[in-house]
Amino acid sequence: MIRCHKEHLRRRCHERGADPDSVVDCIVETQGDYLIVDESHPKYPKNPRGLGDMVASTLDSVGITKDRVQAVASAMGISDCGCAKRQEFLNRVGREWLGVGKPPVVD
């Protein structure tokens, strides 16, 4: 649960390509100009999945998980497998160069 100003939720919707009227179900309580919002609710505006998220999900579905890769890296004396950095890099490249993960334009 988060507490935010109504304007902040409206901006979050715009940033993530969601219609503010479609997220009303995730609002738990109204306190004047502030809202209590359930960010785990299915209607809460999520960031669009990026290229790195898609690659991570695909690898995970065939058993190549971040935990397993980290275990192998640790066994080789490497402290960080770099999965998170690689995923963020692919998300950024996908957004900037390919348009993957960009929120849709809402007028």
N, C-alpha and C positions, 0 to 999 in steps of 0.2 A: 504494500500500500504506500502511496505517496500523497503528499499534500502539495497542491500547486495552485497558482492563480489561474482563473479561467482563460486568460490570454495565453498563458504558457501552454496549456493543453491545445488551444486552437493553433498556435504556432507549430507544436509538435505534429499535429495532424497535417498541416500544410507541408512541413519538411518531409514527411513520410508518405505523402500522396494519399492521405485518407480524408474522407469527408467528415467534418466535425459532427454532423448529425448522426453518423453511423457509429460513433464511439460512446454514445450516451449510456449504453448498458454497462460500461466499465466504471461509471461514476457511482461510487458507493454513497457519498454524502456531500451535501452542499453546505458550506459555512460562509455565507455572505458572498464575497468575490473569490473565495477559495473553494477548492474541490478536494475530496478524498477520492483517489482513483486507484483501482485495482489493476496494476500493470501486468498481472498474470492472466487477466481476463482475455479470452479469445478476440474480443473486439478492440482491445488496446492497440493503437497504431504501432506496428513493429517496423524496424528497418527492413527494407527489401533485402532478400538474400543476394549476396555478392558472389562473384566467381570463386573466391577462396572458400566461402561457406559451402558452395556446391561441390567443390573438389573434396573438402573435408568430409562432407556427408557421404559422397560416393565411396571414398576410401574406407570410411567407417562401416559402410554397408557390406563391404567385402572382407572386413576383419582387420583392416589396417587402421587402428585407432591411435590417438595421440598418446595414450598410456603405454601401448605396446612399443611405439616408436621411441618414446622416452626411456623405456626399460632397456631397449637395445642400445640406445645412445649412452645410457648410464653404465652399461656393461663394458662399453668401449672407452669409458673414462671421459665422456662428454657430458657436461652438466646440463646443457639445454639443447634439446633436439631442434629448436627453431620453428616448430610447427605453428605457433601463434604468430610469429613475425612473418612467416611465409604466407599464412592465410590472410593476414592483413594486407600484405603486399599484393597478393592476387585480387583481393577485394578492391584495392585502390586502382590497380591497373585495369580491372574490369570496368570500374565506374568511369574512369577518365578516358580510356582508349576505346572501349567496346560498348559502353553504355549499359553494361550488366550491373544490376543492383541500384540503378538510379531510380528514385521514386518517380511515379508518373506525374505529369503536370496536371494539376487540378486548378481549374479556373474559378 
